[in-house]
Structures are given as structure tokens and as C-alpha cells.
Amino acid sequence: MDLALNPVEVRVLASLVEKSRSTPEYYPMTLNALTAACNQKSNRDPVMQVSNQDTVRALDSLRDRKLAWSVSIAGSRAPKYRHSVEDVYPLTVPQLAILCELMLRGPQTVGELRTRAERLCPLADAAEVQSILQQLLAWSGDPLAAVAPRRSGQREERYAHLLGGPLSGEAETTCSLPEPARLSVMAENERIAALESKMAGMEDEVARLKADFADFKRQFQ
């Protein structure tokens, strides 16, 4: 399954996974809470600034991929949102914790992942983290992680998730993202492109129906 999530979609999905583990009492999440989680300054690299509209677009895309859903909670007027990563990928809790940290903070070493993922799931030692990473690298079908290219001066290997598509070089593993305004435009462009594709399909269907109707009329002329 080729996901190729964009950066906002990755951040929204990762935030849902994170909060389901770190603050389960506030999960599933409202739209405002989810947007705030995407924009928080701690445990994020890079720090982003997305709007509620950006979050909604990302949620729509994740829903189409069966990775997130809207749910109704008794006593709550506002809809809430939850992830469903395990429905697409049957990950264990430790595997999901490591993948979540990679999505939240970009390429990281084994030591960094062990320290940062502890808040989501207890991890025995670096050997366990290394084992989990190897499982993600060898995931049946499409790998969920890869070894990131080393940058100048780096000695330890860093690992990156592949939910945003394959790594293609140094520029894609530096944890940098376009400006928030550009991210918003990119998301809007993707939405418009999807609508245009759907309209084109509908126009073709209408043209076919018109042609069939014209053939039908000619039978009675």
C-alpha cells in the first residue's frame, strides 16, 4: 500500500497516535485539540503552524486511506477523531511508538528513539529499539522505515519513516519542511486536483449517457 502522505497528514496522524498513548483520557480528540497537538512546540521537529482547515483536509485524506475516523462520543456535541493505523498495519505497541516518534521528529538514532519513545511505551534497552527498527525495515509488503543517509559529521545511523514516500537523498532527511503558507497551498492544490479528477470522470459519464440516449432515440425515428 503506497501511502505517500504529505507533511501535514503525517503530523496529524502522528499526533493522534501520540495522544492515544500519552493522554488517553483526552482521546479521541476534538478538531481544536488535534490542531493544537500538531502545532505544539515540544516533541516536534520541525515545529509547524497548521490551521483547522489544514487539519480537516488531512483528516479527510487519512479517512480515505482508512487511517483515521470521526467518532461520536456520548455527551459530546463536537465530533472527535481517532487513528486506525493498526487496521492497516498490525503493529505492536512498541512498533507503533517507534514509528510515531519518527513521524513526529524525523530521522533519529537508536539512542534518541529509546529516550523519546519511553513516554509512549516502556522499552527495555537500545537492543529492543534496534530490533523494532529492523522489523519496520523488513515489514512485509512495503517497509515502514529506512536508514537515512548520513550527513557530514554524523557517526551513528539515523532511521526515518516511509509513510511520506521513499527517501531520495540528503535533502529529504534534514527534517526541514516548506513554510506553513506553502503547506496550506499544497494541501489546497491536492484537494482541487482530486475534485477536478472526479469532475472529469463525471463529465465522461454524462457524455456516455448522452450518447446512449441518442442511440436509443434513433431507434424510434
C-alpha positions in Angstrom: 0.0 0.0 0.0 1.6 3.2 -1.2 0.6 5.9 1.3 2.8 8.9 0.3 1.3 11.1 3.0 2.1 14.8 2.8 3.8 16.5 5.8 0.5 17.8 7.3 -1.1 14.3 7.0 2.0 12.8 8.7 1.8 15.3 11.6 -2.0 14.8 12.1 -1.7 11.0 12.1 1.3 11.1 14.4 -0.4 13.5 16.8 -3.4 11.1 17.0 -1.2 8.2 17.7 0.8 10.1 20.3 -2.2 11.4 22.3 -3.8 8.0 22.3 -0.8 6.7 24.3 0.3 9.8 26.3 -3.1 11.3 27.3 -5.7 8.6 26.7 -8.2 10.5 28.9 -8.4 13.2 26.2 -8.7 10.7 23.3 -10.4 10.6 20.8 -9.7 14.3 20.1 -11.7 17.3 19.0 -10.6 19.2 15.9 -9.3 22.1 18.0 -7.3 19.8 20.3 -5.8 17.9 17.4 -4.7 21.1 15.6 -3.1 22.3 18.9 -1.3 19.0 19.1 0.0 19.4 15.6 1.3 22.9 16.4 2.8 22.2 19.8 6.5 23.2 20.2 7.6 20.2 22.4 8.4 16.8 20.8 8.1 18.2 17.3 10.7 18.7 14.6 10.0 20.8 12.8 7.5 23.0 14.6 4.6 23.6 12.3 1.7 26.0 12.2 -1.4 24.4 10.7 -5.0 25.7 10.7 -8.1 23.8 11.5 -8.8 23.8 7.7 -5.4 22.1 7.1 -6.3 19.5 9.8 -9.7 18.8 8.2 -8.1 18.3 4.8 -5.6 15.9 6.3 -8.3 14.0 8.2 -10.3 13.6 5.0 -7.3 12.2 3.2 -6.4 9.9 6.1 -10.0 8.7 6.2 -9.9 7.8 2.6 -6.8 5.7 3.4 -8.6 4.1 6.4 -6.1 5.6 8.8 -8.4 7.9 10.8 -12.0 8.2 11.6 -14.6 10.6 13.0 -16.4 9.2 16.0 -19.4 10.3 18.1 -19.0 10.3 21.8 -22.0 10.3 24.2 -22.3 13.7 25.9 -20.0 15.5 23.4 -21.5 17.9 20.9 -18.4 18.1 18.7 -17.2 15.2 16.6 -13.9 13.6 17.7 -11.2 11.9 15.8 -9.2 8.7 16.3 -6.5 6.9 14.3 -6.8 3.4 13.0 -3.2 2.7 12.0 -3.4 -0.9 13.4 -6.3 -1.6 11.0 -4.0 -1.0 8.1 -0.7 -2.2 9.6 -1.0 -4.7 12.5 1.7 -3.1 14.6 2.6 -3.9 18.2 2.5 -1.1 20.7 6.3 -0.8 20.8 6.4 -0.7 17.0 3.7 1.9 16.8 5.6 4.0 19.5 8.8 4.0 17.5 7.0 4.8 14.2 5.1 7.6 15.9 8.4 9.2 17.1 9.9 9.0 13.7 6.8 10.7 12.3 6.9 13.5 14.9 10.6 14.3 14.9 12.1 13.0 11.7 15.2 10.9 11.3 16.7 9.8 14.7 19.3 7.5 16.2 18.6 4.4 18.2 19.5 6.2 21.4 17.3 9.2 20.6 14.4 6.9 19.8 14.7 4.9 23.0 14.7 8.1 25.1 11.8 9.8 23.3 9.5 6.7 22.8 9.6 5.8 26.5 6.7 8.2 27.2 4.6 6.2 24.8 5.7 2.7 25.6 8.3 1.1 28.0 11.4 0.0 26.2 13.9 -2.3 27.8 17.1 -1.1 26.1 18.7 0.1 22.9 18.8 -3.5 21.7 15.0 -3.7 21.8 14.7 -0.4 19.8 17.2 -1.8 17.3 15.1 -5.0 16.9 11.9 -3.0 16.4 13.6 -0.8 13.8 14.7 -4.0 11.9 11.1 -5.2 12.0 9.9 -1.9 10.5 12.7 -2.0 7.9 11.7 -5.6 6.9 7.9 -5.0 7.1 6.1 -7.4 4.8 5.0 -5.7 1.6 6.3 -2.2 1.9 8.9 -1.2 4.5 7.7 1.3 7.1 11.2 2.7 7.8 14.6 3.0 6.3 18.1 4.0 7.2 18.5 7.7 6.4 21.6 8.9 4.5 24.3 10.2 6.8 25.1 13.9 6.9 28.5 15.3 7.3 29.9 14.8 10.7 27.4 12.1 11.8 28.7 8.8 13.1 25.5 7.0 14.1 22.9 5.7 11.8 19.6 7.5 11.8 16.3 6.0 10.9 13.3 7.6 9.1 9.7 6.5 8.5 8.5 5.9 4.9 4.8 6.9 5.3 5.6 10.0 3.3 7.2 8.0 0.5 10.7 6.7 -0.2 13.8 8.6 0.9 15.6 10.0 -2.2 18.6 11.8 -0.7 20.1 14.1 1.8 17.7 17.0 1.2 14.7 14.8 2.3 16.3 13.7 5.5 17.2 17.1 7.1 13.8 17.5 8.9 13.1 20.7 7.0 9.6 21.5 5.6 8.1 24.2 3.4 6.7 27.3 5.1 3.3 26.9 6.7 1.7 29.0 3.9 3.2 26.8 1.3 2.0 23.7 3.1 -1.5 25.2 3.1 -1.3 25.9 -0.6 0.0 22.4 -1.3 -2.9 20.8 0.6 -5.4 23.1 -1.2 -3.9 22.2 -4.6 -4.2 18.5 -3.8 -7.8 18.9 -2.8 -8.6 20.9 -6.0 -6.7 18.3 -8.1 -8.8 15.5 -6.6 -12.0 17.4 -7.3 -11.0 18.1 -10.8 -10.3 14.5 -11.4 -13.7 13.5 -10.0 -15.4 16.1 -12.2 -13.6 14.9 -15.3 -14.8 11.4 -14.6 -18.4 12.6 -14.1 -18.2 14.6 -17.4 -17.1 11.4 -19.2 -20.0 9.5 -17.7 -22.5 12.2 -18.7 -21.2 12.2 -22.2 -21.5 8.4 -22.4 -25.1 8.6 -21.1 -26.0 11.3 -23.7 -24.6 9.1 -26.5 -26.5 6.1 -25.3 -29.7 8.1 -25.1 -29.2 9.5 -28.6 -28.8 5.9 -29.9 -32.0 4.9 -28.1 -33.9 7.8 -29.6 -32.8 6.9 -33.1 -34.5 3.5 -32.8 -37.9 5.3 -32.8 -37.2 7.8 -35.5 
